Amino acid sequence: MRPVTRDGKRLLAALVFVVLAAALLASCGGSGSDSSSTANTAESSSTATDAGTQTGAQGNSSRSTSRKSGSQGQSNGQEQNGGQSKQVQAQQASGGPGRKNVETPLKVSGGGSGQFRSKGGDNSIQEFGDESDESELQEAAEVVHGFYVSRAAEEWDTACSYLAKTNIEQLEKLANQSARSKGADCATVLKAFTQPLPASVEREITTVDAGSLRREGEQGFLIYYGPGHVKYAMPLREEGGSWKVTALSGTTLG
């Protein structure tokens, strides 16, 4: 099996942000030429690995749960207005659900990457670089968890503080391709892209039980259990002695 190379990780992260920014530009009502330019950029990144296409699975899974929860709430007589529940509308009016309502306590169970290996599957992330010590695992876990909690609580500036500089630059550069989002900073881009969800679902998204940190040089992967004890890996980059996330959500591990 091929190792996850640095170029591969950079391409994976670039694809993630291109796809997300394309969705952002579409939601912001970019012109036809803007959409074409973004589509061409995304097409040029089509050689990314299968792991890249899976990135975002944690958020997508939780949003699927949100749709199910919404249907159950409606059947129980929850009043709807314009397709959104009063709970979500209240969150929007108040500026967010609040950190205390969405934060699931971080767990750092450790145990190494061996527990995440898949027999006969692709274990390139689980075998990437070397296993880090407990203190570094704790630090990386706090960064990833903090990023998820900040996004869930709609604390956009804080969420951006956890992102790698190159990824922030990519988001802002791509946002400038649309006249309506031109000049938008990272916080504005994240806010525009992220759809408000019920606090119960946002809380699920913040579930992180870290078991391993694999690193090689300034690159790393936090491997953890997310909602439903599903295995995930979040790509990281060390900047100025601190870890930064290089994707908006974890990649599922088979």
ZILINNOR-V8488 format. One record per helix or strand of 3 or more residues. SS is the DSSP state (h for helix, s for strand). FROM is the first residue (numbers start at 1). LEN is the number of residues. If there is no record, write none. Layout:
ss={SS | SS}
from={FROM | FROM}
len={LEN | LEN}
This chain:
ss={h | h | h | h | h | h | h | h | h | h | h | h | s | s | h | s | s}
from={6 | 32 | 50 | 57 | 86 | 99 | 113 | 134 | 156 | 165 | 186 | 199 | 209 | 219 | 227 | 231 | 242}
len={22 | 13 | 5 | 19 | 9 | 4 | 4 | 19 | 6 | 11 | 8 | 7 | 8 | 7 | 3 | 9 | 4}
